[in-house]
């Protein structure tokens, strides 16, 4: 039997002819991404590193520094990159959520391995990369040795058919999959099929990013002309894609009819088997609406938000917070007028960072409040109080609900 996409990639990087689920492989890591939190907590400067060209440092989670601890981490990061001649350093002013910065700068490349401490590193799978979130100690080891090990997991293949309807996003695709099939613990996810051509790269990254919420190891898309063009625009030309063999063996193959999808929402607590179409949810008043994160703070998300808000106003009693995923997204959205539209409607645009998504700053929610978010997680206590409720939906649904004052189908606003 042939190998799946991730099996072919790991076999190549391990220098072996074939791998199967259960095998343990040692692979060279092409890109090791360090984030600001590593320097703010228990940082020990290394005596040497493997290859400065394979290390990137991105200030992302707590920018500008909201606490003294975070403020003290910044100089440590700057000294580290200076001491070791690391050129891929994205300091305040060039900063952003690491997965967005990774994408903008072509750091996630087809057929390669990327590691980072952030749990949503699987976002890089949108670019045919074996991207994985690992612990700080493991990243430290990779930085010094240039390699790591993985145990090969079984793969679930999602065969995407039909065409994604107008107004339906990658978030809706993911929430449908999470509700229909539940967790994918210790599994890899592979996405392909004729319908993939109708899914823009920003939505592919949303889907790959959110795979962490159903506990997948890797989540990978194949290489097509859309991805090639995206990479070429970022100066990435010399890559070797990883694809699945025609006779690849999967744990399961699941068909998804994109044309039949509608806006989806996940109830508080988890996304796994906990969603339904927005059109079917009961009327629920919200206190805060949040659009941002590595999953949905991309430029297209801000465009959709601005389009819905233009000529409308945020409902009384609702706080709409919008956090661009990077400084580049912020600048582009400002140039295109999206930030003006959001602010004119009564929304608040924040600095580009993780911020409210992980309940750290710029949007923490209090006891008894209801938040509708387009970010990555909705478990209890994620965005603040354990006595708050977090619903998850697409930026379109969040923006439309901010206007209505309660959770609503975005088609009711955009129709």
VEXDREN-2710 file (C-alpha; in Angstrom, 1 decimal):
% VEXDREN-2710
k/r/px/py/pz
1/UNK/0.0/0.0/0.0
2/UNK/1.1/3.6/-0.7
3/UNK/1.5/6.4/1.8
4/UNK/-0.6/9.4/2.8
5/UNK/0.6/13.0/2.3
6/UNK/2.1/13.3/5.8
7/UNK/3.6/9.8/5.6
8/UNK/5.4/10.7/2.4
9/UNK/6.7/13.9/3.9
10/UNK/8.0/12.4/7.1
11/UNK/9.6/9.4/5.3
12/UNK/11.4/11.8/3.0
13/UNK/12.6/14.0/5.9
14/UNK/13.7/10.9/7.9
15/UNK/15.6/9.5/4.9
16/UNK/13.6/6.2/4.8
17/UNK/11.7/4.6/2.0
18/UNK/8.4/4.1/3.9
19/UNK/6.7/4.8/7.2
20/UNK/3.5/3.4/8.7
21/UNK/1.3/4.4/11.6
22/UNK/3.1/3.6/14.9
23/UNK/6.6/4.2/13.5
24/UNK/8.8/6.6/15.3
25/UNK/10.9/8.8/12.9
26/UNK/13.7/11.3/13.5
27/UNK/13.5/14.2/11.1
28/UNK/15.4/17.4/10.3
29/UNK/13.5/20.5/11.1
30/UNK/13.5/23.2/8.4
31/UNK/12.1/26.0/10.5
32/UNK/12.1/26.5/14.3
33/UNK/9.9/29.4/15.4
34/UNK/10.3/31.0/18.8
35/UNK/7.7/33.3/20.3
36/UNK/7.8/36.0/22.9
37/UNK/6.4/33.9/25.7
38/UNK/9.5/31.7/25.6
39/UNK/11.7/34.6/26.5
40/UNK/9.4/35.8/29.2
41/UNK/9.3/32.5/31.1
42/UNK/12.2/30.4/32.3
43/UNK/14.5/31.5/29.5
44/UNK/18.1/30.2/29.6
45/UNK/20.4/31.5/26.8
46/UNK/21.9/28.6/24.8
47/UNK/25.7/28.3/24.3
48/UNK/25.2/27.4/20.6
49/UNK/22.4/26.8/18.1
50/UNK/22.2/24.5/15.1
51/UNK/21.6/26.9/12.3
52/UNK/20.5/30.6/12.6
53/UNK/18.9/30.5/9.2
54/UNK/16.5/27.9/10.4
55/UNK/15.3/29.9/13.4
56/UNK/12.8/32.7/13.5
57/UNK/11.7/34.8/16.5
58/UNK/8.3/36.4/16.5
59/UNK/6.9/38.8/19.1
60/UNK/3.2/37.8/19.0
61/UNK/1.3/36.8/22.2
62/UNK/1.8/39.9/24.4
63/UNK/2.6/42.9/22.2
64/UNK/3.1/45.6/23.3
65/UNK/4.1/44.1/26.7
66/UNK/1.0/44.2/29.0
67/UNK/3.0/43.0/32.1
68/UNK/6.4/43.5/33.6
69/UNK/7.3/39.8/33.0
70/UNK/6.5/40.3/29.3
71/UNK/8.5/43.5/29.2
72/UNK/11.5/41.8/30.6
73/UNK/11.3/39.1/27.9
74/UNK/11.7/41.5/25.1
75/UNK/15.3/42.5/25.8
76/UNK/16.2/38.8/26.2
77/UNK/14.8/38.0/22.7
78/UNK/16.7/40.9/21.2
79/UNK/19.9/39.9/22.8
80/UNK/19.4/36.3/21.6
81/UNK/18.9/37.2/18.0
82/UNK/21.9/39.6/18.1
83/UNK/24.2/37.1/19.7
84/UNK/23.4/34.4/17.2
85/UNK/22.9/36.5/14.0
86/UNK/19.3/35.5/13.5
87/UNK/17.9/37.5/10.7
88/UNK/14.3/36.3/10.8
89/UNK/13.4/38.5/13.8
90/UNK/9.9/40.1/13.9
91/UNK/10.1/42.7/16.6
92/UNK/7.4/45.2/17.7
93/UNK/6.5/47.1/14.5
94/UNK/7.0/44.0/12.3
95/UNK/5.2/41.7/14.7
96/UNK/2.0/39.7/14.6
97/UNK/0.5/36.4/15.5
98/UNK/3.3/33.9/14.6
99/UNK/1.2/31.8/12.2
100/UNK/0.2/34.9/10.2
101/UNK/3.8/36.1/10.1
102/UNK/5.0/32.7/9.1
103/UNK/2.6/32.7/6.2
104/UNK/3.4/36.3/5.1
105/UNK/7.1/35.6/5.0
106/UNK/7.0/32.2/3.3
107/UNK/8.5/30.4/6.3
108/UNK/6.1/27.4/6.0
109/UNK/7.1/25.6/2.7
110/UNK/5.7/22.5/1.0
111/UNK/7.3/19.3/1.9
112/UNK/9.2/20.7/4.9
113/UNK/8.9/20.5/8.7
114/UNK/8.2/23.5/10.9
115/UNK/8.0/23.5/14.7
116/UNK/6.8/26.2/17.2
117/UNK/5.7/26.2/20.8
118/UNK/2.2/27.5/19.9
119/UNK/-0.4/24.8/19.8
120/UNK/-2.0/26.1/16.6
121/UNK/1.2/25.6/14.6
122/UNK/-0.7/23.0/12.5
123/UNK/-1.9/26.2/10.7
124/UNK/1.2/25.7/8.4
125/UNK/-0.4/22.6/7.0
126/UNK/-2.4/24.9/4.7
127/UNK/0.9/25.3/2.8
128/UNK/1.7/21.5/2.6
129/UNK/4.0/21.8/5.6
130/UNK/4.4/19.3/8.4
131/UNK/3.8/22.0/11.1
132/UNK/3.4/21.0/14.7
133/UNK/3.1/22.7/18.1
134/UNK/5.6/21.3/20.6
135/UNK/6.6/22.1/24.2
136/UNK/9.2/24.8/25.0
137/UNK/11.8/22.3/26.1
138/UNK/11.5/20.4/22.8
139/UNK/11.8/23.6/20.8
140/UNK/14.9/24.5/22.7
141/UNK/16.3/21.1/21.8
142/UNK/15.4/21.6/18.1
143/UNK/17.0/25.0/18.1
144/UNK/20.2/23.5/19.4
145/UNK/20.3/20.2/17.4
146/UNK/18.2/20.8/14.3
147/UNK/16.1/17.7/14.6
148/UNK/13.2/16.1/16.5
149/UNK/11.1/12.9/16.5
150/UNK/7.5/12.1/15.7
151/UNK/5.4/9.0/16.0
152/UNK/3.5/8.5/12.8
153/UNK/-0.3/8.6/13.4
154/UNK/-3.1/7.2/11.2
155/UNK/-4.6/9.7/8.7
156/UNK/-8.2/10.7/8.1
157/UNK/-8.8/12.0/4.6
158/UNK/-11.4/14.7/4.0
159/UNK/-12.6/14.6/0.4
160/UNK/-13.9/18.0/-0.3
161/UNK/-16.5/18.0/-3.1
162/UNK/-18.7/20.6/-4.7
163/UNK/-18.1/24.3/-4.4
164/UNK/-18.0/26.5/-1.3
165/UNK/-21.1/28.8/-1.5
166/UNK/-20.8/32.6/-1.4
167/UNK/-20.6/33.8/2.2
168/UNK/-19.6/30.4/3.7
169/UNK/-16.0/30.4/5.1
170/UNK/-13.4/28.0/6.2
171/UNK/-14.6/28.5/9.8
172/UNK/-18.0/27.1/8.8
173/UNK/-16.3/24.1/7.1
174/UNK/-14.3/23.3/10.2
175/UNK/-17.3/23.8/12.6
176/UNK/-19.3/21.4/10.5
177/UNK/-16.6/18.8/10.5
178/UNK/-16.0/19.1/14.2
179/UNK/-19.7/18.7/14.9
180/UNK/-20.2/15.9/12.5
181/UNK/-17.2/13.8/13.4
182/UNK/-15.9/14.9/16.8
183/UNK/-12.3/14.6/18.0
184/UNK/-9.4/13.3/16.0
185/UNK/-7.0/12.6/18.9
186/UNK/-3.7/11.1/17.7
187/UNK/-4.7/11.3/14.1
188/UNK/-3.5/13.3/11.1
189/UNK/-5.9/15.1/8.9
190/UNK/-5.5/15.4/5.1
191/UNK/-7.6/17.6/2.9
192/UNK/-8.1/17.3/-0.9
193/UNK/-10.6/16.7/-3.6
194/UNK/-12.1/18.7/-6.5
195/UNK/-13.8/21.1/-4.1
196/UNK/-10.5/22.3/-2.7
197/UNK/-10.1/24.7/-5.6
198/UNK/-13.1/26.7/-4.3
199/UNK/-11.5/27.2/-0.9
200/UNK/-9.2/30.3/-0.7
201/UNK/-5.8/30.0/1.1
202/UNK/-7.0/32.1/4.0
203/UNK/-9.8/29.6/4.6
204/UNK/-7.5/26.6/4.2
205/UNK/-5.4/28.1/6.9
206/UNK/-8.4/28.6/9.2
207/UNK/-9.3/24.9/8.7
208/UNK/-5.7/23.8/9.3
209/UNK/-5.4/26.0/12.4
210/UNK/-8.6/24.8/14.0
211/UNK/-7.5/21.2/13.6
212/UNK/-5.8/21.7/17.0
213/UNK/-9.2/22.0/18.6
214/UNK/-10.1/18.4/17.7
215/UNK/-6.6/17.2/18.9
216/UNK/-5.2/16.3/15.5
217/UNK/-1.4/15.9/15.1
218/UNK/-0.9/17.3/11.6
219/UNK/-3.4/18.8/9.2
220/UNK/-2.2/19.1/5.6
221/UNK/-3.5/20.4/2.3
222/UNK/-2.0/19.5/-1.1
223/UNK/-0.2/21.8/-3.4
224/UNK/-2.2/23.4/-6.3
225/UNK/-1.8/26.4/-8.5
226/UNK/-3.4/28.7/-6.0
227/UNK/-0.7/27.8/-3.4
228/UNK/2.1/27.9/-5.9
229/UNK/1.1/31.5/-6.9
230/UNK/0.9/32.5/-3.2
231/UNK/4.4/31.1/-2.5
232/UNK/5.9/32.6/-5.6
233/UNK/4.7/36.0/-4.6
234/UNK/6.7/35.5/-1.4
235/UNK/9.9/34.5/-3.1
236/UNK/9.4/30.7/-2.4
237/UNK/10.2/28.7/-5.5
238/UNK/12.4/25.8/-4.7
239/UNK/10.3/23.3/-2.9
240/UNK/9.3/19.6/-3.2
241/UNK/5.6/19.1/-2.5
242/UNK/4.4/16.1/-0.5
243/UNK/1.4/14.3/-1.9
244/UNK/-0.6/11.2/-1.2
245/UNK/-0.1/8.0/-3.2
246/UNK/-3.0/6.9/-5.3
247/UNK/-3.2/3.7/-3.2
248/UNK/-2.6/5.4/0.2
249/UNK/-4.1/3.7/3.2
250/UNK/-6.3/5.8/5.4
251/UNK/-7.9/5.3/8.8
252/UNK/-11.0/6.8/7.2
253/UNK/-12.1/8.7/4.1
254/UNK/-14.9/11.2/4.7
255/UNK/-16.8/13.1/2.0
256/UNK/-17.8/16.7/2.6
257/UNK/-20.3/18.3/0.2
258/UNK/-19.2/22.0/0.4
259/UNK/-22.2/23.2/-1.7
260/UNK/-24.6/22.1/1.0
261/UNK/-22.9/24.0/3.9
262/UNK/-24.4/27.0/5.7
263/UNK/-23.1/29.2/8.5
264/UNK/-22.3/27.2/11.6
265/UNK/-21.8/27.9/15.3
266/UNK/-20.3/26.0/18.2
267/UNK/-21.9/26.2/21.6
268/UNK/-19.7/27.0/24.7
269/UNK/-17.3/24.5/26.0
270/UNK/-16.0/22.7/23.0
271/UNK/-16.3/22.6/19.2
272/UNK/-16.4/18.8/19.1
273/UNK/-20.0/17.5/18.5
274/UNK/-21.3/20.7/19.9
275/UNK/-22.4/22.8/16.9
276/UNK/-25.3/23.5/14.7
277/UNK/-26.3/25.7/11.8
278/UNK/-26.6/29.3/13.0
279/UNK/-30.1/29.4/11.5
280/UNK/-31.2/26.8/14.1
281/UNK/-29.8/28.4/17.3
282/UNK/-32.0/30.0/19.9
283/UNK/-32.0/33.8/20.2
284/UNK/-29.0/34.6/22.5
285/UNK/-28.0/38.1/23.5
286/UNK/-24.2/38.8/23.4
287/UNK/-22.1/41.2/25.4
288/UNK/-18.9/40.9/23.4
289/UNK/-18.1/40.1/19.8
290/UNK/-14.5/39.3/19.0
291/UNK/-12.9/39.0/15.5
292/UNK/-9.2/38.0/15.4
293/UNK/-6.6/35.3/16.2
294/UNK/-4.4/33.2/14.0
295/UNK/-7.5/31.5/12.6
296/UNK/-9.6/34.6/11.7
297/UNK/-7.6/37.8/12.0
298/UNK/-6.6/37.7/8.3
299/UNK/-7.1/40.5/5.8
300/UNK/-10.0/38.7/4.2
301/UNK/-11.7/38.4/7.6
302/UNK/-11.4/42.1/8.1
303/UNK/-12.8/42.7/4.6
304/UNK/-15.8/40.6/5.4
305/UNK/-16.3/42.4/8.8
306/UNK/-16.0/45.8/7.2
307/UNK/-18.5/44.9/4.4
308/UNK/-21.1/43.8/7.0
309/UNK/-20.5/46.8/9.2
310/UNK/-20.5/49.5/6.5
311/UNK/-23.7/51.5/6.9
312/UNK/-24.6/49.7/10.1
313/UNK/-23.8/50.2/13.8
314/UNK/-22.8/47.9/16.6
315/UNK/-25.9/47.3/18.8
316/UNK/-26.1/49.1/22.2
317/UNK/-24.7/47.0/25.0
318/UNK/-22.3/45.0/22.6
319/UNK/-18.6/45.5/22.5
320/UNK/-17.1/44.6/19.1
321/UNK/-13.3/44.1/19.2
322/UNK/-11.3/43.5/16.1
323/UNK/-7.7/42.4/16.3
324/UNK/-5.7/42.1/13.0
325/UNK/-3.5/39.0/12.9
326/UNK/-0.3/41.0/12.1
327/UNK/1.1/44.5/11.6
328/UNK/1.0/43.8/7.9
329/UNK/-2.7/43.0/8.0
330/UNK/-3.3/46.1/10.1
331/UNK/-1.5/48.3/7.6
332/UNK/-3.3/46.7/4.6
333/UNK/-6.7/47.0/6.2
334/UNK/-6.0/50.6/7.1
335/UNK/-5.0/51.4/3.5
336/UNK/-8.1/49.7/2.2
337/UNK/-10.4/51.5/4.6
338/UNK/-11.6/48.4/6.5
339/UNK/-10.5/49.9/9.9
340/UNK/-12.4/53.1/9.2
341/UNK/-15.6/51.1/8.4
342/UNK/-15.2/49.1/11.6
343/UNK/-14.5/52.1/13.8
344/UNK/-17.3/54.2/12.2
345/UNK/-19.7/51.4/13.1
346/UNK/-18.6/51.5/16.8
347/UNK/-16.1/48.7/16.7
348/UNK/-12.7/48.9/18.5
349/UNK/-9.6/48.0/16.5
350/UNK/-6.7/46.8/18.6
351/UNK/-3.0/46.3/18.0
352/UNK/-2.1/43.0/16.2
353/UNK/-1.4/40.3/18.7
354/UNK/-3.0/37.2/20.3
355/UNK/-4.6/39.3/23.0
356/UNK/-8.2/38.5/23.9
357/UNK/-8.0/35.0/22.2
358/UNK/-6.1/33.5/25.0
359/UNK/-7.7/35.6/27.7
360/UNK/-4.6/37.7/28.4
361/UNK/-5.3/41.3/27.5
362/UNK/-7.4/43.7/25.3
363/UNK/-10.7/41.9/25.7
364/UNK/-10.9/39.6/28.7
365/UNK/-14.6/38.8/29.5
366/UNK/-16.2/38.8/33.0
367/UNK/-18.5/36.6/35.0
368/UNK/-21.9/36.1/33.4
369/UNK/-21.0/37.6/30.1
370/UNK/-21.6/36.0/26.7
371/UNK/-18.9/36.3/24.0
372/UNK/-19.3/35.3/20.4
373/UNK/-15.8/34.8/18.9
374/UNK/-14.1/34.0/15.7
375/UNK/-10.9/33.0/17.5
376/UNK/-9.6/29.5/18.1
377/UNK/-11.0/28.2/21.3
378/UNK/-14.3/28.3/23.3
379/UNK/-13.5/26.2/26.3
380/UNK/-14.6/27.4/29.8
381/UNK/-12.3/30.2/31.0
382/UNK/-10.4/30.6/27.7
383/UNK/-11.1/34.3/27.3
384/UNK/-11.4/35.3/31.0
385/UNK/-13.9/34.3/33.7
386/UNK/-14.9/30.6/34.1
387/UNK/-18.4/31.9/34.6
388/UNK/-18.6/33.4/31.1
389/UNK/-19.9/31.7/28.0
390/UNK/-18.0/31.6/24.6
391/UNK/-19.8/30.7/21.4
392/UNK/-17.6/30.3/18.2
393/UNK/-18.5/31.2/14.7
394/UNK/-17.2/32.8/11.5
395/UNK/-16.2/36.5/11.3
396/UNK/-19.3/37.1/9.2
397/UNK/-21.6/35.6/11.9
398/UNK/-19.7/37.6/14.6
399/UNK/-20.0/40.9/12.7
400/UNK/-23.7/40.4/11.9
401/UNK/-24.5/39.4/15.5
402/UNK/-22.7/42.5/16.8
403/UNK/-25.1/44.6/14.7
404/UNK/-28.1/42.6/15.7
405/UNK/-27.2/42.4/19.4
406/UNK/-27.7/38.7/19.5
407/UNK/-26.4/35.6/17.6
408/UNK/-27.8/35.8/14.1
409/UNK/-27.4/34.3/10.7
410/UNK/-25.1/36.6/8.7
411/UNK/-27.3/36.1/5.6
412/UNK/-30.0/38.1/7.4
413/UNK/-27.7/41.2/7.4
414/UNK/-26.0/40.7/4.0
415/UNK/-29.1/39.6/2.0
END
